[in-house]
């Protein structure tokens, strides 16, 4: 007979909910998933879920440590050895680096708008609020979840930079511009520059045809 698995601590569950919701609100990740930059639709969505699990796993030891409430009056208090450091949560720099690395490795996109820092700071801030047992933590998570549900299926305004030369914005309804502080992400497709440059075409006279801007040819 199998032993039932213990339910995860409530603080960890709340943090996981908040992390999932906050990532769902991140325009850069929403674009990457919606445009299937991480592969087929199911694969891209799975990568978003996987990213949330990576962050939750990174914070789990610190959350479990902070949620443990030792007996305030133990019969035989045992001092903590100096050589054993307290469990520390990842900082905002670690979280931001993780976000950027996953976007580049899994979605082939380079983010250049600084929004990863904002997301990282808010996730770390949520951890601190939960670790301190603040009632506002659950209210914040509920707010993020409500906004994520509202934005589900909506398109995101994008500025994509191909190499260092081209920049464009996708068509977007004006009503979707109310991003509550979320600006259009600036994403650079790491492989788009090579794909966007056509191979030179040489005519029978030995001239290279110039493509893209009208008709013409230039000597080789």
Rosetta blueprint (number, residue, H / E / L):
1 X L
2 X L
3 X L
4 X L
5 X L
6 X L
7 X L
8 X L
9 X L
10 X H
11 X H
12 X H
13 X H
14 X H
15 X H
16 X H
17 X H
18 X H
19 X H
20 X H
21 X H
22 X H
23 X H
24 X H
25 X H
26 X L
27 X H
28 X H
29 X H
30 X H
31 X H
32 X H
33 X H
34 X H
35 X L
36 X L
37 X L
38 X L
39 X L
40 X L
41 X H
42 X H
43 X H
44 X H
45 X H
46 X H
47 X H
48 X H
49 X H
50 X H
51 X H
52 X H
53 X H
54 X H
55 X H
56 X H
57 X H
58 X H
59 X H
60 X H
61 X H
62 X H
63 X H
64 X H
65 X H
66 X H
67 X H
68 X L
69 X L
70 X L
71 X L
72 X L
73 X L
74 X L
75 X L
76 X L
77 X L
78 X L
79 X L
80 X L
81 X L
82 X L
83 X L
84 X L
85 X L
86 X L
87 X L
88 X L
89 X L
90 X L
91 X L
92 X H
93 X H
94 X H
95 X H
96 X H
97 X H
98 X H
99 X H
100 X H
101 X H
102 X H
103 X H
104 X H
105 X H
106 X H
107 X H
108 X L
109 X E
110 X E
111 X E
112 X L
113 X L
114 X L
115 X H
116 X H
117 X H
118 X H
119 X H
120 X H
121 X H
122 X H
123 X H
124 X H
125 X H
126 X H
127 X H
128 X H
129 X H
130 X H
131 X H
132 X L
133 X L
134 X L
135 X L
136 X H
137 X H
138 X H
139 X H
140 X H
141 X H
142 X H
143 X H
144 X H
145 X H
146 X H
147 X H
148 X H
149 X H
150 X H
151 X H
152 X L
153 X L
154 X L
155 X L
156 X L
157 X L
158 X E
159 X E
160 X E
161 X E
162 X E
163 X L
164 X L
165 X L
166 X E
167 X E
168 X E
169 X E
170 X L
171 X L
172 X L
173 X L
174 X H
175 X H
176 X H
177 X H
178 X L
179 X L
180 X L
181 X L
182 X L
183 X L
184 X L
185 X E
186 X E
187 X E
188 X E
189 X E
190 X L
191 X L
192 X H
193 X H
194 X H
195 X H
196 X H
197 X L
198 X L
199 X L
200 X L
201 X E
202 X E
203 X L
204 X L
205 X L
206 X L
207 X E
208 X E
209 X E
210 X L
211 X L
212 X L
213 X L
214 X L
215 X L
216 X L
217 X E
218 X E
219 X E
220 X L
